[in-house]
Amino acid sequence: MIILGIDPGSRKAGFALIEVQGKKISYLTSGVLKYDQVDEFLERLGMIYKSCEDILKKYNPDEVSIESLIYVKSVEALSKLAQARGAMIAAFSHTHMGKIHEYAPNLVKVSVTGHGHASKESVDKALSMMFGKINFKTMDESDALAIAVCHALNRTMKLKLMEKKPERKIGKNI
């Protein structure tokens, strides 16, 4: 199984791919998608969507994991991040309906390091222990790898929980 991890952003986003075979997790590749060459935010959203489609075509992952929204000080920054994530999720949902999974930053950190408030350096150190030294271009790239690893470690439990959810019936409550 190939898992794509995404650290979303409106100016740049990290991506990483891992392969899971039983309990073995192998690093495949990672990179950074850059959108800051386009100043107009609404034009960037189209680039974000297209770059995510391109990743799907190039690597054909089985599942996609993405970081959930984080607290930011600026409402404008939060709005742009939410819209960028929306463009990414829309691109991924075309071919991966039901195979997109979202993880909170603290869950990603605790899954990789054992501590939910771990520093970025601690996350990098844990990833180095798992995969050896990787020269990441940015922290977005290492964050994306951590998100992919988080999904690999939590996916079985998450899928079991999804199976147990009762169906919601739409209609009048009597």
C-alpha positions as CSV (number, residue, x, y, z in Angstrom):
1,M,0.0,0.0,0.0
2,I,1.2,3.5,-0.9
3,I,0.3,6.4,1.4
4,L,0.6,10.0,0.4
5,G,1.0,12.5,3.2
6,I,0.2,16.2,2.7
7,D,1.2,19.1,4.8
8,P,-1.1,21.7,3.3
9,G,-0.4,25.4,2.7
10,S,-1.5,28.2,0.4
11,R,2.1,29.3,-0.6
12,K,3.8,25.9,-0.3
13,A,2.9,22.4,0.7
14,G,4.9,19.4,1.6
15,F,4.2,15.9,0.3
16,A,5.7,12.5,1.1
17,L,5.0,9.0,0.0
18,I,5.6,5.8,2.0
19,E,5.0,2.2,1.3
20,V,3.5,-0.1,3.9
21,Q,4.0,-3.9,3.7
22,G,2.6,-5.6,6.8
23,K,4.3,-3.8,9.7
24,K,7.2,-2.5,7.6
25,I,7.1,1.2,6.5
26,S,9.4,2.4,3.8
27,Y,10.2,5.9,2.6
28,L,9.7,6.4,-1.1
29,T,10.0,10.1,-1.9
30,S,9.0,13.6,-0.8
31,G,9.0,17.1,-2.0
32,V,7.6,20.6,-1.8
33,L,4.9,22.1,-4.0
34,K,5.5,25.8,-4.4
35,Y,2.7,28.2,-5.2
36,D,4.2,31.6,-4.2
37,Q,5.2,32.5,-7.7
38,V,1.6,33.6,-8.2
39,D,0.6,36.6,-6.2
40,E,-3.2,36.4,-6.7
41,F,-4.6,34.0,-4.2
42,L,-7.6,32.9,-6.2
43,E,-5.3,32.0,-9.1
44,R,-3.1,30.0,-6.7
45,L,-6.1,27.8,-5.8
46,G,-6.2,26.5,-9.3
47,M,-2.5,25.7,-9.2
48,I,-3.0,23.9,-5.9
49,Y,-5.8,21.8,-7.3
50,K,-3.7,20.9,-10.5
51,S,-0.5,20.1,-8.6
52,C,-2.5,17.6,-6.4
53,E,-4.0,16.0,-9.5
54,D,-0.5,15.7,-10.9
55,I,0.8,14.0,-7.8
56,L,-2.0,11.5,-8.0
57,K,-1.2,10.7,-11.6
58,K,2.5,10.4,-11.1
59,Y,2.5,8.3,-7.9
60,N,-1.0,6.7,-7.8
61,P,-1.2,6.4,-4.0
62,D,-3.7,4.0,-2.4
63,E,-4.7,6.4,0.4
64,V,-4.1,10.1,1.2
65,S,-3.5,11.6,4.6
66,I,-3.7,15.3,5.2
67,E,-3.1,17.5,8.3
68,S,-6.3,19.1,9.7
69,L,-6.5,22.8,10.2
70,I,-4.3,24.3,12.9
71,Y,-4.8,27.4,15.0
72,V,-3.3,30.5,13.4
73,K,-3.2,34.0,14.8
74,S,-4.6,35.6,11.7
75,V,-8.2,35.0,10.5
76,E,-7.0,35.8,6.9
77,A,-4.3,33.2,7.1
78,L,-6.7,30.6,8.5
79,S,-9.2,31.4,5.7
80,K,-6.5,31.0,3.0
81,L,-5.2,27.7,4.5
82,A,-8.8,26.4,4.7
83,Q,-9.4,27.2,1.1
84,A,-6.0,25.7,0.0
85,R,-6.9,22.5,1.9
86,G,-10.3,22.5,0.2
87,A,-8.7,22.7,-3.2
88,M,-6.4,19.8,-2.3
89,I,-9.2,17.6,-0.9
90,A,-11.3,18.3,-3.9
91,A,-8.5,17.2,-6.2
92,F,-7.9,14.0,-4.1
93,S,-11.6,13.1,-3.8
94,H,-12.0,12.6,-7.5
95,T,-10.2,9.3,-7.5
96,H,-9.8,8.7,-3.7
97,M,-13.4,8.9,-2.4
98,G,-13.3,7.5,1.1
99,K,-9.6,7.1,1.1
100,I,-8.7,10.6,2.3
101,H,-7.9,10.8,6.0
102,E,-7.3,13.8,8.2
103,Y,-5.1,14.0,11.3
104,A,-4.7,16.7,13.9
105,P,-1.1,18.0,14.4
106,N,-0.9,16.7,18.0
107,L,-1.9,13.2,16.9
108,V,0.7,13.3,14.2
109,K,3.4,14.3,16.7
110,V,2.3,11.7,19.3
111,S,2.2,8.9,16.7
112,V,5.7,9.7,15.5
113,T,7.5,10.7,18.7
114,G,5.2,9.5,21.5
115,H,4.7,13.1,22.7
116,G,1.8,15.3,21.4
117,H,3.6,18.6,21.9
118,A,6.9,17.5,20.4
119,S,9.1,20.1,18.6
120,K,9.7,19.9,14.9
121,E,13.3,18.9,15.7
122,S,12.0,15.9,17.8
123,V,9.8,14.9,14.9
124,D,12.8,15.1,12.5
125,K,14.9,13.0,14.8
126,A,12.2,10.3,15.1
127,L,11.8,10.2,11.3
128,S,15.6,9.9,11.0
129,M,15.6,7.0,13.4
130,M,12.9,5.3,11.3
131,F,14.2,6.0,7.8
132,G,17.8,7.2,8.1
133,K,18.9,10.7,7.3
134,I,16.8,12.5,4.7
135,N,17.7,15.9,3.5
136,F,14.4,17.7,3.5
137,K,14.1,20.9,1.5
138,T,11.7,22.4,4.1
139,M,9.9,21.5,7.3
140,D,6.7,21.1,5.2
141,E,8.3,18.1,3.6
142,S,9.2,16.4,6.9
143,D,5.8,17.3,8.3
144,A,4.2,15.5,5.3
145,L,6.3,12.4,6.0
146,A,5.2,12.5,9.6
147,I,1.5,12.8,8.5
148,A,1.9,9.7,6.2
149,V,3.6,7.7,9.0
150,C,0.8,8.8,11.4
151,H,-1.8,7.4,9.0
152,A,0.2,4.1,8.5
153,L,0.2,3.7,12.3
154,N,-3.4,4.7,12.9
155,R,-5.2,3.5,9.8
156,T,-6.3,0.1,11.0
157,M,-7.9,1.5,14.1
158,K,-9.5,4.4,12.2
159,L,-10.9,2.1,9.5
160,K,-12.4,-0.2,12.2
161,L,-14.1,2.9,13.9
162,M,-15.5,4.0,10.5
163,E,-17.0,0.5,10.0
164,K,-18.8,0.7,13.4
165,K,-20.4,4.1,12.8
166,P,-24.2,3.7,12.6
167,E,-25.8,4.9,9.5
168,R,-27.5,8.3,9.9
169,K,-31.0,8.3,8.7
170,I,-32.5,11.4,7.3
171,G,-36.1,12.1,8.2
172,K,-38.3,13.1,11.0
173,N,-37.6,12.2,14.5
174,I,-40.7,11.0,16.3
